[in-house]
Amino acid sequence: MKVIRPKDAKFFMDGPEVCREYLATEKITFGTSTLLPGQTGGTDPGHSEGHEIFFCSRGHVAVFNRDSGKYYELKEGSVLLIEEGEPHQISNIGTETAVVAWSCAPRV
């Protein structure tokens, strides 16, 4: 077992989206994305070899799938399954900071 603290996570930006990748093994990746109200992150092209899960741990977001043109609304406690190769983009449509935890399996 291993504990990874925010200060030890890989930090990167995707537009205004603050991302932290806490772990990446051969089997799974886990991280978080944080957006302030009104912000929209970069477009993730999707992962051709695996599923991705979004868990809205705080706030209210819309996830846009560029290929289908559909929006998916997530409020605190909601989960979204993103199938292989589905491009997606997160927008904070709430009034507070939004945090979305994400995980991909197998690791992509």
VONUVO-719968 format. One line per field, with one value per residue (C-alpha): residue number from 1; x, z, y negated. Coordinates in nm, 4 decimals, padded with zeros to 6 digits. Each point is the difference from the previous one (the first is absolute). Example, Ala and Ser with C-alpha at 12.3 -4.5 7.8 and 13.67 -1.06 7.14 Angstrom:
residues 2
num <- [1/2]
u <- [01.2300/00.1370]
w <- [00.7800/-00.0660]
v <- [00.4500/-00.3440]
END
This chain:
residues 108
num <- [1/2/3/4/5/6/7/8/9/10/11/12/13/14/15/16/17/18/19/20/21/22/23/24/25/26/27/28/29/30/31/32/33/34/35/36/37/38/39/40/41/42/43/44/45/46/47/48/49/50/51/52/53/54/55/56/57/58/59/60/61/62/63/64/65/66/67/68/69/70/71/72/73/74/75/76/77/78/79/80/81/82/83/84/85/86/87/88/89/90/91/92/93/94/95/96/97/98/99/100/101/102/103/104/105/106/107/108]
u <- [00.0000/00.1067/-00.1317/00.0411/-00.0599/-00.0977/00.3507/00.1428/-00.2386/00.1102/-00.1329/-00.0964/-00.2393/-00.2485/-00.0995/-00.1334/-00.0678/00.2330/00.0868/00.1711/00.0930/00.0322/00.1038/00.0583/00.0762/-00.0150/-00.3610/-00.1583/00.0381/-00.1626/-00.0096/-00.2096/-00.0983/-00.0932/-00.1835/-00.1200/-00.3571/-00.0409/00.3241/00.0264/00.2948/00.1755/-00.1437/00.1215/-00.0032/-00.1070/00.1856/-00.0018/00.0911/-00.2058/-00.2970/00.0116/-00.2154/-00.0802/-00.1217/-00.1176/00.1227/-00.0847/-00.2037/-00.2076/00.1504/-00.0998/00.2039/-00.0148/00.0590/00.1202/-00.0780/-00.3618/-00.0697/-00.1545/00.0424/-00.0086/-00.0822/00.1773/-00.0741/00.1816/-00.0097/-00.0732/00.2062/00.0473/00.1398/00.1955/00.0410/00.3160/00.0935/-00.2720/00.1381/-00.1117/00.0309/-00.1029/-00.1683/-00.0795/-00.3624/-00.0415/00.0692/00.2831/00.3302/-00.0601/00.2151/-00.0314/00.1908/00.0867/00.1355/00.0946/00.0362/00.2011/00.2536/-00.0020]
w <- [00.0000/-00.0657/00.1083/-00.2506/00.1254/-00.2261/00.0277/-00.1343/-00.2971/-00.3528/-00.0554/-00.3435/-00.1670/-00.2799/-00.0851/00.3290/00.1293/00.2890/-00.0246/00.2421/-00.0940/00.3277/-00.1417/-00.3273/-00.0111/-00.2892/00.0965/00.1165/00.0122/00.2595/00.0270/00.0533/-00.1961/00.1655/-00.1710/00.1313/-00.0804/-00.3721/-00.1047/-00.2735/-00.0210/-00.3061/-00.2230/00.0818/-00.3267/00.1842/00.0712/-00.2745/00.2261/00.3144/00.1828/00.2110/00.3012/00.1198/00.3575/00.0868/00.3565/00.0314/-00.1987/-00.3171/-00.3435/-00.3578/-00.1999/-00.3774/-00.2524/-00.3164/-00.2287/00.1078/00.0860/00.3313/00.3445/00.3220/00.3239/00.3172/00.3485/00.3163/00.0346/-00.3700/-00.2112/-00.3789/-00.2002/-00.3057/-00.2583/-00.2030/-00.2363/00.1078/00.0009/00.3001/00.1603/00.3487/00.0750/00.3478/-00.0248/00.3749/00.2417/00.1942/-00.0831/-00.1658/00.0549/-00.2250/00.0873/-00.3016/-00.0574/-00.3123/-00.0305/-00.1376/00.0340/-00.3009]
v <- [00.0000/-00.3530/-00.3412/-00.2847/-00.3534/-00.2936/-00.1478/00.3293/00.0315/-00.0883/-00.3540/-00.1339/-00.2437/00.0666/-00.3557/-00.1427/00.3543/00.0865/00.3700/00.2332/00.3557/00.1863/00.3326/00.1782/00.3710/00.2451/00.0742/-00.3271/-00.3782/-00.2275/-00.3766/-00.3113/-00.3085/-00.3299/-00.2869/-00.3346/-00.1126/-00.0738/00.1697/00.2632/00.2377/00.1295/00.2717/00.3498/00.1998/00.3155/00.3181/00.2616/00.2904/-00.0553/-00.1392/-00.3138/-00.0776/-00.3531/-00.0446/-00.3506/-00.0343/-00.3707/-00.2482/00.0148/00.0690/00.0698/00.2500/-00.0524/00.2790/-00.1741/00.2954/00.0504/-00.3647/00.1138/-00.1547/00.2013/-00.1801/00.1128/-00.1252/00.0974/00.3794/00.0707/00.2411/00.0013/00.2929/-00.1130/00.2766/00.0584/-00.2806/-00.2470/-00.3568/-00.2030/-00.3414/-00.1170/-00.3346/-00.1270/-00.1184/-00.0489/-00.2812/00.1676/00.1656/00.3386/00.3086/00.3042/00.3173/00.2145/00.3449/00.1941/00.3748/00.1500/-00.2771/-00.2296]
END
